[in-house]
Amino acid sequence: MLSRALHLSRWTLITCPRQFSTKSCAFAGHNKWSKIKDRKGANDVQKSVLYTKAIKDIIVAARAGGSPDPTQNVQLATVVRKYKDAGVPKENIEKALTRANPEKGKGGGAVVYEALACGSVGLVIECLTDNPTRTIHNVRAILTKHGAHLTPVRFMFERKGLVQVTLEKNTADLDRVTESLIEAALGAEAEDFDQQPDEENPDLLSVKFTSCPEGVKQVSDAVMSMTDCIPTLRLQKSELIYSPVEPADLNEEVESQVGDVVADLEEDEDTLRIWTSLDSR
């Protein structure tokens, strides 16, 4: 009897480590694959967001600059170069250029929707679509999901021209150069300006000018005439925008809710740009 008990005890001592080791190896392998899969999934999502943004920015630049040909549109050339440097495939860029060209692509026409979110925040949603019925259905569904709805809000905004340029911070005599740039824009009837570190590249200084809608080209030409004096000067935007008439009282909860609405709207492939009455003037 004692011999049998010892035999069973010995069997238990021998087999338990083998069972533990087997399970441990399988679990470790599963964890390794999960981490690889999650990392790959995150990278794929990042690429998808980048590619979608590239298509939209290229279309906007083509429309704003008046030509889908980068050799004839400085703003478009800048956007195309930026996304090429970011690793966006050539075929994606060509697809966006084709869609931006009404003579070649099937990009459809531009439509603008107005909506109210959180009871007091105006939204202006610009879309490019070949199927307005589909687009308004998608827009309405997203708004409804967040408790927002379509309604006239254009009175909350005024149409403005926006010109944005960047230059390298290490430009010689940066303060004097920037002052000359601002003087050139104001001399071309720019109404206001703002300068901040560039959001995407900390080595660049971003300068934005606003004007009346009719003056955007004049301001753009004036600032870009400074390229001989400022070799690092690059045109980033020259377009019409919707600017809030009155500065909004910012509220973190409202900002968060509006941010969720905007994020969902931007995921729709037909959406080009969105302005809100919370935007800075």
Order of alpha helices (4+ residues) and beta strands (2+ residues): alpha-alpha-alpha-beta-beta-alpha-beta-beta-alpha-beta-beta-alpha-beta-alpha-beta
